Amino acid sequence: MKRLLCPSLPRPGSPAQLSDAEARHALQVWRLRTGDPVIAMDAQGGIVEASLRVAGERVFLDFMKNPEPASAITLTAHSDPLPVILELAILKGEAMEWVVEKAVELNISELVPLITDHTVVQLDRKGPGAFQERWQRIADQSLKQCGRLKRLNVAMPIRLQDHLTRTSSEGHATRLFCDEAERTETPHLMNWLQREWNPGTPVRLLIGPEGGWSQAERQAILARPESGMPVKTVSLGPWVLRAETAALFGMSLTAGLIQSYSGTHT
């Protein structure tokens, strides 16, 4: 049964209207028609079976009074997003979009796109908002496909220094700085998580750009106040990884270990 996102779930006597983009996807891509059963999702954890209804140029989801044996019920067993935030230097084109999809599938809670000294993507022509909207749309489509109930929040692109300043006082989280220049001098990410991570503590996974971090950026990342967010430099292994590989590897290790502690599965 197809899954559709709506601002609020349909209720008895109160249908939910799909956005123009979601309506086009339902009618033109999935070729759904009036009366077809669907699963309505609000991306906040709510889910209900509904019936699609086309009314002119608008598409509604009507509450289904007598739903079929529920495929929707099985979805409610999925866990909330993990306490992991991916802080990722913006990658080029399809690489960034691919990482967004994988972040959804791995149940990461948020993705913060970072503008760094070596970021090659030019945001000025379209503006950062256009990029954020596209990445959020990709995340929402992946949400429906993988069965996750709560949205991956894609933040507005932000300069690294501004982001560090904004989050410096967030003492309840730990930032794991994946620095490719320190591959042999620092603990491996998995070893650090196994030995030092305190279950329940949010993790901010910081992954750099294709061209690596600048020296000024390394100094800024590590120069956090002792009273603020702890910063731990970790390694992703002895090899030089592509940025998108580093993001996937780091997310996978972190998500896998946290799931093993909590006993949840995605």
N, C-alpha and C positions, 0 to 999 in steps of 0.2 A: 504494500500500500504506500502511495507516494506521501511524502512529508512536505508540508507547506508552512512557511513562517507568516505569522500575522501579529499585528500590534497587541491584540488581546484575544483571548480564546472565545469562540462562540459559546453562547449560553442559551438555554431555552427561551425562545422569543427574542433573542438578541444575536443576530448574525455578526460575523466578523468580515470586514472588507479587506481584500488583499491589496497591497501596494501595486502600482502599475507594473513595476519590474517583476514582482512575484506572479502577478496575473499573466503577463506575457510568457513567463517561463512555464506556468501551468498549462496554458492553452497551446502555445506554439512549439515548445520543446517536448513536453510530456503528452500533449494532445488530449488533455482531460476535457470532459464535457459535463454538462449539467447532470447531476445525479450520481456522479462518480464518488465513491467513498475515498476519503483522504485522512491523513493524520495532521491535525492542526497543532502547531508548536508556537509558543510565544518567546522562545529563546531565554526564558528566565526559569525554566524547570517545569512549566505547565504544559500539559498535553491532553488532547481529547480527540476522539474520532468525530469526523464531520462529513457533511455532504457538500460537494461543490455545486454552486449555482451561478450561471452566467446571466446577467441582467443588463443588456445593452453593452456598453463599454466597460462596465464594472463587473467584478467577480467577487462573490461572497462565499463564505463557509457557514453552513447552517449546522446547528447542533443536531447530532444524530440521536434520535430518541431510542432506537433499538439497535445499537451497534452490533456488528458481527463479533464473534469470539476474538478477543482483542489482541492484535499484534501490538497495539499501543501499550498494553499492560506490561509487556516484557521490557519496554524501554525505561520504565520508571525504576528499574533495578540499577541503572547506571549511576555511578557516583558523581558527586559534585566535582567541578574542576579542581585540579591539584593546586596546592599553594606554591606554584612555580610561575614566575614572570620571566619571559625571555626578553632581554634587552639586546637588540640586534642592530648592528650597523647596517644601513640600508644596502641591499644587494641589487644587482642589475636584473631587470625584467623578470623572466620566468623563474630565475633562482629565488627571488624574493617571494613570488607567488607560491612556489612549491613549498618553501619553508612555512608560509602561512597555513597551507593545507595540513602539513604534518603537525604543526603546533595544535591544530584543532583535534586531529586524530589521536594525539598523545595526551590530550586532556589538560593542556597548559591553560592557565587562567587568563593571561594577558600577554600581548606582544607590544613592546615599545620600540618603534623604528627610530634609530639614532642617526643623526647627521654628524659625520666625523671628518677629520682632516683628509682622509683618503677615500671618502665616499665619492663615487664617480657618477651617481645618478643626479641629474640636474632637476631640482624641484621647482625652480623659479618660474619656468614657462607656464606650467599648468597650476602651480601652487601646491603646497603640501596637502591641502584638504582634498584635492582630486585623487591623490595617491592613497590617502587614508580611506576614502570612500570605496575605492576599487578593492583594496586589501580587505576591508570589512565585508564587502559583497562576496569575495572569494571565501572568506572564513565562514560566512553564513551558508553558502552552498555546501561547503564541506561538512558543516554541522548537520545538515539534513541527511547527507549521504551516509555518515558514519553512525548516526543514531544518538549522538550526544545531545543532551537537553538544554544546556546552558551555553550561551554565546561566548566565544573567545573575543575579548575586547581588544581591538586594534587601536592603539592610542594615536594621537596626532604626531607626526614626525617632529622631533625636537633635537636641538643641538646637544651634543654630549655634555658640555660644561653646564648648560642650563638644567639638564636632567640630573646631573650629579648634585647640583645645588638644591634642586627641588626635593630630592630624596635623602639628603645627607643626614637628616635628623630621624630617619625611620629606623630606630634602634631595634625594633622587634623582628626585622628581617636580616638575612645575611646575603651579601653580594659575593658571588663566585666569579672571579675575574679569570676568564680563560685566555691566558696570554701565551701566544705561540712562541714568544721569544724566551720563555722560561720552561721549555718542555722537560728539560732534564734536572731542573733545580727545585721543582715544586712537587707536592703530592698529586697523584692522579686524582681526577674528580671522583671516581668511584671509591677510592680509598678514603678520601676526605669525608664523603657522605657516610660511609660505613662506620667511621671512627668518631667523627666529630659532630655530625648533624644531629640536632635535637628534634625528634619527631614532633611535627606540628608547626615548626618554625618556617615561615615563608622563605623561599629561596629566589634570589634574583640572579639569573644566569646571563652573564655579560659576554657576548660574542662579537668579535671585531670584523672589520671590512676585508675585502679581497686583498687590499694592499697592506694590511696589518695596521696596528696602532702606531701613532707617532710617539716620540719620546715625551713630548709635552702631555699627551693624553695619558700615557702610563703614569706619569707623575701626578696628574690631576685625579685619576682613579684611585690611586693609593693614598693620596693626601687627605683622607677623610678624617674628621675629628674623632678622637677616641670615644667620645660620649655618644657618637652617632652610629650609623650603620656599620657593622663589622664588614671588612673587605678581606676575602681570602683568595690569594692567587693559586690557581689550580692548573693542572696539565690535562690535555686530552690524549696524551700518548706521545711517542717519540717521532711521529711522522708529521709532516706539514700537510694539513687538511685544507681542502677548499672550504670557503666560508660556509656554504650551505651544508657541506658534510659535517663541519664542526657543530653547526646548530642542531642538526638532526642527532648526531652522536651524543652531544651534551644533554639534549632534551630526553633522549631515550634512556640514558643511564639514570638521570635524575628522576624521571617519571617511574621507571622500573623499580628503583629502590624505595621510593615513597609508597608506591602501591604495595610492595612487599611488607612494609611496616604496618600499613593500614589494613591490609587484607582485602583491598578493593581491586577491581579489574575493569578495564575499559574494553 
